[in-house]
Amino acid sequence: MKPFTYFSPTTLSDATRVLADYGADARCLAGGTDLLIRMKRHQWLPRAVVNLKRIPWLRDVAINAELRIGALVTLQDLVRAPIIREHFPVLAYAASKMAGVQVRNLATVGGNLCNASPAADTAPPLIALNARAVVVGARGERVIPLDEFFTGVGKSALAPDEILCEILVPRDDAVRASFIKLEHREAMDISIASVAVSLRNQKSEIKNQKCEDVRIVLGAVAPVPMRARQAEEILRGKELTEERIRQAARVAAREAQPIDDVRGSAWYRREMVEVLTRRQLIAMGKNVA
Ligand SMILES: Cc1cc2nc3c(=O)[nH]c(=O)nc-3n(C[C@H](O)[C@H](O)[C@H](O)COP(=O)(O)OP(=O)(O)OC[C@H]3O[C@@H](n4cnc5c(N)ncnc54)[C@H](O)[C@@H]3O)c2cc1C
């Protein structure tokens, strides 16, 4: 590691001031499970490291009209928090499939999103739930829909002086969501492909399995976690028949933009997107019936 100046502010305004001063030469520190590895490998050589952990409210989870998840909430908090387990079980489930307990005790939701890996596992379920990111910088606060947050591999819409403070998830009892992650082994592995699906059904429509709204979000098969919008269009406002589901899954696979890498070939990933999308939609359709 190269020498750097370490800051440990207790307020957001102090933190954003340091970020504004150092610009692209500063990095925030949350759990450090991505940052410290990159620094040790000399991939990132910040001149300033800004520890966010002393800003207390960034670790809150609260629910009202919507769920608010502080950026410093750890993955293990997500697995355990009664509010999340009761109202958004898909988030607890997705977090439980990430890393192992030791890493989950350190790693934060905000760090997972800001690291902007195409395989960040919190992203697909949060995008499926229509989440928004609240970010604060030297010039004030803005809210970014999470499906616009990722701009490329390792890149996000955050300006160098901005901090992700919390994630807002709308509360809607008519929405159900699920997530599947394909990995080589059951723990400590990065997704080969993942799919999150959310379905919105009005109670009156449950009998004929009509889907009022749908989101299909693919992970690890494109430069950014992405919505399969053409596949969504096939289902939106329609009855969830098996044929329609199969068609949507085929289209989702065509929309994916996978690459070949150590974890799997582009061909395999595309095939898996179709399988994972179809399985989830069929299972969710059955639950509606
Ligand atoms: C063994 C192991 C297994 C893993 N398994 C998985 C897995 O299964 N799935 C998966 O998705 N990931 C996995 N990861 C990756 C990693 O744990 C996650 O991405 C983690 O959530 C990152 O959070 P963090 O708090 O540690 O971030 P940090 O390492 O502290 O930060 C990551 C990046 O985000 C920036 N940042 C952090 N917080 C903020 C903020 N609030 N505002 C602005 N910028 C911020 C930092 O400056 C840095 O650039 C694994 C990592 C390890 C070491």
The ligand as an ORCA input file, in Angstrom:
! r2SCAN-3c Opt
* xyz 0 1
  C     -14.322    -13.269      0.231
  C     -15.265    -12.267     -0.424
  C     -16.464    -12.713     -0.912
  C     -17.340    -11.801     -1.552
  N     -18.541    -12.279     -2.019
  C     -19.385    -11.414     -2.640
  C     -20.637    -11.875     -3.155
  O     -21.001    -13.055     -3.046
  N     -21.424    -10.967     -3.789
  C     -21.070     -9.666     -3.949
  O     -21.827     -8.901     -4.537
  N     -19.903     -9.198     -3.444
  C     -19.052    -10.040     -2.806
  N     -17.855     -9.575     -2.306
  C     -17.483     -8.158     -2.523
  C     -17.695     -7.206     -1.317
  O     -17.720     -7.866     -0.086
  C     -18.939     -6.365     -1.482
  O     -18.906     -5.612     -2.693
  C     -19.138     -5.406     -0.279
  O     -20.518     -5.246     -0.123
  C     -18.457     -4.039     -0.392
  O     -18.829     -3.270      0.736
  P     -17.754     -2.580      1.697
  O     -18.513     -1.899      2.753
  O     -16.725     -3.580      2.135
  O     -17.119     -1.548      0.677
  P     -15.665     -0.872      0.695
  O     -14.637     -1.887      0.324
  O     -15.445     -0.096      1.931
  O     -15.879      0.157     -0.521
  C     -16.067     -0.290     -1.845
  C     -16.062      0.921     -2.789
  O     -17.217      1.723     -2.590
  C     -16.872      3.035     -2.118
  N     -17.865      3.340     -1.079
  C     -18.209      2.556     -0.044
  N     -19.243      3.087      0.620
  C     -19.550      4.245      0.005
  C     -20.544      5.251      0.218
  N     -21.446      5.130      1.198
  N     -20.558      6.319     -0.602
  C     -19.645      6.438     -1.611
  N     -18.700      5.503     -1.876
  C     -18.661      4.427     -1.077
  C     -15.450      2.918     -1.618
  O     -14.762      4.152     -1.721
  C     -14.885      1.874     -2.567
  O     -14.550      2.491     -3.792
  C     -16.972    -10.451     -1.662
  C     -15.757     -9.997     -1.143
  C     -14.894    -10.890     -0.531
  C     -13.600    -10.380      0.031
*
